[in-house]
Amino acid sequence: MKQVLVIYYSQSGQLTEILNNVVSTLINDQIAITYLNIEMEEPFPFPWKNKEEFFGVFPETFRQEPRKIKAISDEILNKKYDLILFGYSVWYLTASLPTTSFLATPEAKKLLENTPVITIIGCRNMWIMAQEKLKHKLKNLNANLVGNIVLVDRNINHVSVITIVHWMFTGLKARFLGIFPKPGVSQEDIDEASKFGTVISKHLIQNDFKTLQADLVAANAVMVKSFLVTVDKRANLLFTKWSTFITNKSEKNTAKRRSLIKMFNYYLVTAIWVLSPIVFILFLVTYLPFYGRIKKEKVYYKSVLLKQKEI
């Protein structure tokens, strides 16, 4: 009997639905599934109560400063797993704070060490640099990343910004004003995630993951949009400066911290609606000269390889 552990944190429930669909075609008489839902000592709300709370988690999230999670049962910890499905969402171009908090624990190392891992991402649209950071964490835990599946909001960037904000503050995954599409990953893509379980099952039973990612990519498990890669990288550089500035210049839960967070909020709105279109124009102008590099990047980001350069 093959033992599979599903580790995840899902604030809205979308990632839970994605994982359940993947697992639905993975379960058979040769495979047993165990679930580990990461729970925080101080839970994050959904929907978010206000902008102060929503943007207030930015510095810790981006800097991957862990918070306390609830204890993991001995029943889960004392079992050896043949495969781990590691589901996470993206907050501020980084794996969610509950995800990185879990990875900072000794229990994470015990579970992940020398174990094949498939990451499963459900997010708005930018996940490249979050995954690169997570690859390094998995490497430091001696985990063996063998696969990656990414489900994103397929709507254009500015439309998805509007719809995701409405969802995060109302909790309603519905059409905003009756004219915008539903936020998040489409229901069609969520339902079709079951096909990935079929691919995974074959490799798990054979205990051979060498060509798993190639088979997942062939099943459209990963899409890489070059423009969003460019935005992701540049935004990470700016977020590094902002998170460092906010952390160094203020203490948590102070008036100054709230003031700096408000400044970051204004910056982010400006970056999305003013700077992003400029970056897109520059991307189009330089696309042909850098086509060879862009093509290589696409191949790399669809893989589970890890660059040596630290993020």
C-alpha positions as CSV (number, residue, x, y, z in Angstrom):
1,M,0.0,0.0,0.0
2,K,1.5,3.4,-1.1
3,Q,1.1,6.1,1.5
4,V,0.4,9.7,0.3
5,L,0.3,12.7,2.5
6,V,-1.6,15.9,1.4
7,I,-0.3,19.0,3.1
8,Y,-2.1,22.3,2.5
9,Y,-3.4,25.6,3.8
10,S,-6.4,27.0,2.0
11,Q,-7.8,30.3,3.2
12,S,-10.7,30.6,0.8
13,G,-11.3,26.8,0.1
14,Q,-10.3,27.0,-3.5
15,L,-7.1,25.1,-3.0
16,T,-8.9,22.5,-1.0
17,E,-11.2,21.9,-4.0
18,I,-8.3,21.6,-6.4
19,L,-6.5,19.1,-4.2
20,N,-9.7,17.0,-3.7
21,N,-10.1,16.8,-7.4
22,V,-6.5,15.7,-8.0
23,V,-6.8,13.1,-5.2
24,S,-10.1,11.8,-6.5
25,T,-8.4,10.0,-9.4
26,L,-5.3,9.0,-7.3
27,I,-7.2,6.9,-4.7
28,N,-7.4,3.2,-5.4
29,D,-6.8,-0.1,-3.5
30,Q,-3.0,0.4,-3.8
31,I,-2.9,4.0,-2.4
32,A,-3.9,5.4,1.0
33,I,-4.3,9.1,1.5
34,T,-3.6,11.1,4.7
35,Y,-4.4,14.9,5.0
36,L,-2.5,17.5,7.0
37,N,-4.4,20.9,7.1
38,I,-1.9,23.5,8.3
39,E,-3.7,25.4,11.1
40,M,-2.4,28.7,12.7
41,E,-2.4,29.4,16.4
42,E,-3.9,32.7,15.4
43,P,-6.0,32.0,12.3
44,F,-6.2,34.4,9.4
45,P,-9.7,35.6,8.6
46,F,-11.6,35.0,5.4
47,P,-12.9,37.3,4.1
48,W,-10.3,39.8,5.3
49,K,-11.9,42.4,7.6
50,N,-10.1,45.5,6.2
51,K,-7.2,46.8,4.1
52,E,-5.0,47.3,7.2
53,E,-5.2,43.7,8.1
54,F,-4.8,42.5,4.5
55,F,-1.8,44.6,3.7
56,G,-0.4,44.3,7.3
57,V,0.8,40.7,6.6
58,F,2.9,41.8,3.7
59,P,6.3,42.3,5.4
60,E,6.2,39.0,7.3
61,T,4.9,37.1,4.4
62,F,7.4,38.4,1.9
63,R,10.3,38.0,4.4
64,Q,9.0,34.5,5.2
65,E,9.0,35.2,9.0
66,P,7.1,32.3,10.5
67,R,4.2,32.4,12.9
68,K,3.2,29.6,15.2
69,I,1.1,26.8,13.8
70,K,-0.9,24.2,15.7
71,A,0.7,20.9,16.7
72,I,0.7,18.1,14.2
73,S,-0.6,14.7,15.4
74,D,1.8,11.9,16.2
75,E,-0.3,9.7,13.9
76,I,0.7,11.8,10.9
77,L,4.3,12.4,12.1
78,N,5.1,8.7,12.8
79,K,4.2,7.4,9.4
80,K,6.6,7.1,6.4
81,Y,5.1,8.5,3.1
82,D,5.9,7.4,-0.5
83,L,4.7,10.8,-1.8
84,I,3.7,14.2,-0.5
85,L,1.3,16.5,-2.3
86,F,2.1,20.0,-1.1
87,G,-0.6,22.5,-1.9
88,Y,-0.1,26.2,-1.4
89,S,-1.4,29.6,-2.5
90,V,0.6,32.7,-3.2
91,W,0.5,35.8,-1.0
92,Y,2.6,38.8,-2.1
93,L,4.7,36.9,-4.6
94,T,5.6,34.3,-1.9
95,A,4.1,31.1,-0.6
96,S,1.4,32.0,1.9
97,L,2.6,32.8,5.5
98,P,1.0,29.6,6.9
99,T,2.9,27.6,4.3
100,T,6.3,29.1,5.1
101,S,5.5,28.9,8.8
102,F,5.0,25.1,8.5
103,L,8.2,24.7,6.5
104,A,10.1,26.4,9.3
105,T,9.2,23.7,11.8
106,P,11.1,20.5,12.8
107,E,8.0,18.6,11.9
108,A,8.2,19.7,8.3
109,K,11.8,18.4,8.0
110,K,10.7,15.1,9.5
111,L,7.9,14.7,7.0
112,L,9.6,16.0,3.9
113,E,13.1,14.7,4.3
114,N,14.1,12.2,1.6
115,T,10.5,12.1,0.3
116,P,9.2,12.8,-3.2
117,V,7.1,16.0,-3.3
118,I,4.7,17.4,-5.8
119,T,3.8,21.1,-5.3
120,I,0.3,22.1,-6.3
121,I,-0.4,25.8,-6.6
122,G,-3.7,27.7,-6.8
123,C,-3.2,31.4,-7.2
124,R,-4.1,34.6,-9.2
125,N,-1.4,34.5,-11.8
126,M,2.1,35.2,-10.6
127,W,3.7,32.2,-9.0
128,I,7.2,31.9,-10.6
129,M,9.3,33.5,-7.9
130,A,7.2,32.0,-5.1
131,Q,8.0,28.6,-6.5
132,E,11.7,29.4,-6.8
133,K,11.8,30.4,-3.1
134,L,9.9,27.2,-2.2
135,K,12.3,25.1,-4.2
136,H,15.2,26.4,-2.0
137,K,13.2,25.6,1.2
138,L,12.5,22.1,0.0
139,K,16.2,21.6,-0.9
140,N,17.2,22.8,2.6
141,L,14.8,20.2,4.0
142,N,16.3,17.5,1.8
143,A,13.0,16.9,0.1
144,N,12.9,15.6,-3.4
145,L,10.7,17.8,-5.7
146,V,9.5,15.6,-8.5
147,G,6.5,17.5,-9.8
148,N,4.7,20.8,-10.0
149,I,1.1,21.7,-10.9
150,V,-0.2,25.3,-11.3
151,L,-3.7,26.5,-11.6
152,V,-4.2,30.2,-12.1
153,D,-6.8,32.8,-12.9
154,R,-6.7,33.0,-16.7
155,N,-8.3,36.5,-17.0
156,I,-6.1,39.4,-17.9
157,N,-4.0,40.9,-15.2
158,H,-6.0,44.0,-14.4
159,V,-9.3,42.3,-14.5
160,S,-8.1,39.6,-12.1
161,V,-6.9,42.3,-9.7
162,I,-10.4,43.8,-9.5
163,T,-12.1,40.5,-9.1
164,I,-9.6,39.0,-6.5
165,V,-9.9,42.1,-4.3
166,H,-13.7,41.9,-4.3
167,W,-13.4,38.2,-3.4
168,M,-10.9,38.7,-0.6
169,F,-13.0,41.3,1.1
170,T,-16.5,39.9,0.6
171,G,-15.8,36.1,0.6
172,L,-18.0,35.8,-2.5
173,K,-16.5,34.0,-5.5
174,A,-19.1,35.6,-7.7
175,R,-19.3,38.0,-10.7
176,F,-18.5,41.5,-9.5
177,L,-21.2,44.1,-10.5
178,G,-22.5,41.5,-12.9
179,I,-20.0,42.4,-15.6
180,F,-16.7,41.0,-14.3
181,P,-15.9,37.3,-14.5
182,K,-15.7,35.1,-11.4
183,P,-12.5,35.5,-9.5
184,G,-9.7,33.0,-9.1
185,V,-9.2,29.7,-10.9
186,S,-12.1,28.9,-13.2
187,Q,-14.4,26.1,-12.1
188,E,-13.6,24.3,-15.4
189,D,-9.9,24.2,-14.5
190,I,-10.6,23.1,-11.0
191,D,-12.9,20.3,-12.2
192,E,-10.3,19.1,-14.7
193,A,-7.6,18.9,-12.1
194,S,-8.7,15.3,-11.6
195,K,-6.6,14.4,-14.7
196,F,-3.4,15.1,-12.9
197,G,-4.2,12.4,-10.3
198,T,-4.3,9.9,-13.1
199,V,-0.8,10.9,-14.2
200,I,0.6,10.9,-10.7
201,S,-1.0,7.5,-9.9
202,K,0.9,5.7,-12.7
203,H,4.3,7.0,-11.5
204,L,3.6,6.4,-7.9
205,I,2.6,2.7,-8.4
206,Q,5.8,2.2,-10.5
207,N,7.8,4.2,-7.9
208,D,9.4,6.1,-10.7
209,F,9.1,9.9,-10.9
210,K,11.8,10.6,-13.5
211,T,9.4,11.6,-16.2
212,L,6.5,12.7,-14.0
213,Q,7.0,16.5,-14.6
214,A,7.2,16.0,-18.4
215,D,4.0,14.0,-18.3
216,L,2.3,16.7,-16.1
217,V,3.4,19.4,-18.5
218,A,2.1,17.4,-21.4
219,A,-1.3,17.4,-19.6
220,N,-1.1,21.2,-19.3
221,A,-0.2,21.3,-15.6
222,V,2.0,24.4,-16.0
223,M,1.6,27.5,-18.2
224,V,4.3,30.2,-18.2
225,K,3.5,33.7,-19.4
226,S,6.8,35.4,-20.1
227,F,5.4,38.9,-19.4
228,L,4.3,37.9,-15.9
229,V,7.7,36.3,-15.3
230,T,9.2,39.8,-16.0
231,V,6.7,41.5,-13.7
232,D,7.2,38.9,-11.0
233,K,11.0,39.4,-11.0
234,R,10.9,43.1,-10.9
235,A,8.2,43.3,-8.3
236,N,10.2,40.9,-6.1
237,L,13.1,43.4,-6.1
238,L,10.8,46.2,-5.1
239,F,9.0,44.2,-2.5
240,T,12.4,43.3,-1.0
241,K,13.1,47.0,-0.5
242,W,9.6,47.8,0.8
243,S,9.5,44.9,3.3
244,T,12.9,45.7,4.6
245,F,12.1,49.4,4.9
246,I,8.8,48.7,6.7
247,T,10.4,46.2,9.1
248,N,13.4,48.3,9.9
249,K,11.5,51.6,10.4
250,S,8.6,50.4,12.5
251,E,7.4,47.9,15.1
252,K,4.4,45.6,14.7
253,N,1.0,46.9,15.8
254,T,2.2,50.5,16.0
255,A,0.9,53.7,14.4
256,K,4.1,54.0,12.4
257,R,3.7,50.5,11.0
258,R,0.1,51.2,10.0
259,S,1.3,54.4,8.3
260,L,4.0,52.6,6.3
261,I,1.7,49.9,5.4
262,K,-0.7,52.5,4.0
263,M,2.1,53.9,2.0
264,F,2.8,50.5,0.6
265,N,-0.8,50.1,-0.3
266,Y,-0.7,53.4,-2.3
267,Y,2.5,52.2,-4.0
268,L,1.0,48.9,-5.0
269,V,-2.1,50.5,-6.5
270,T,0.2,52.8,-8.5
271,A,2.4,49.9,-9.6
272,I,-0.5,47.8,-10.8
273,W,-2.3,50.6,-12.7
274,V,0.5,52.8,-13.9
275,L,3.9,51.0,-13.8
276,S,2.7,47.6,-15.0
277,P,1.5,48.9,-18.4
278,I,4.8,50.6,-18.9
279,V,6.6,47.3,-18.1
280,F,4.4,45.6,-20.6
281,I,5.4,48.0,-23.4
282,L,9.1,47.6,-22.6
283,F,8.6,43.8,-22.7
284,L,7.1,44.0,-26.1
285,V,9.9,46.2,-27.4
286,T,12.6,43.8,-26.1
287,Y,10.7,40.5,-26.9
288,L,12.5,39.7,-30.2
289,P,16.1,40.6,-29.0
290,F,15.6,38.4,-25.9
291,Y,13.5,35.7,-27.5
292,G,16.2,33.0,-27.0
293,R,16.5,33.7,-23.3
294,I,12.7,33.9,-22.9
295,K,12.3,30.5,-24.5
296,K,14.9,28.9,-22.2
297,E,13.2,30.5,-19.2
298,K,9.9,29.0,-20.2
299,V,11.4,25.5,-20.3
300,Y,13.1,26.0,-16.9
301,Y,10.1,27.3,-15.1
302,K,7.9,24.4,-16.4
303,S,10.5,22.0,-14.9
304,V,11.3,21.1,-11.3
305,L,15.0,22.1,-11.7
306,L,16.6,24.5,-9.2
307,K,19.0,27.3,-10.1
308,Q,21.9,27.6,-7.8
309,K,21.5,31.4,-7.4
310,E,19.7,32.1,-4.1
311,I,16.4,34.0,-4.2
